[in-house]
Amino acid sequence: MLFTWLFTLFFGPFLSTGVQHELVIHVTNIENASGKPLLVGVYTKTDAFPGFNKSTYNKKVITKSAEVTITFKLPPGEYAVALMQDMNENGRIDKNWLGYPTEPFGFSKNFKPVMGPPTFKDCSVDLRKGNQRIDIKLL
């Protein structure tokens, strides 16, 4: 009995219950709607946020309008979103000599970087209590 209680206490948060919530991401201000891919990453606390292509969950969406909605079904938890429009389709975000992105990008909570990239906490979205919809305007 004590073992079961201790096991549940320490490992319970890591056991999957099969519950899935929807994270609906509405992206606006897409500059070029000529079919350039939008790379969307949804990061957990242990991912290398906001390192593009280093997220646990990701999608590649071909954009044909100035806005798009993308839905992820995820287990309850805390997440952060980073996305970029890959204008030259090289699979990574290009930067200028100062390290600032030269391709359209955005983060959850519409975080706008000033002196470096955001932290996970800056952009975190709580998906533990149910579905969430977030809006991201590309910069």
DAVENFEN-V188246 format. One line per field, one symbol per residue. phi: phi as a letter, one per 30 degrees, with the letter a starting at -180 (. if undefined). Layout:
phi->???
//
This chain:
phi->.dddddddddcedcddcidbcccccccbiddcccjddcccbcccecdddceeibcdbabcbdcbbdbacbcccbdelcbbbbbacddchcibddbdddjdeccebabeihdcdcbjddcedecdbdcdcldbbbcbcdc
//
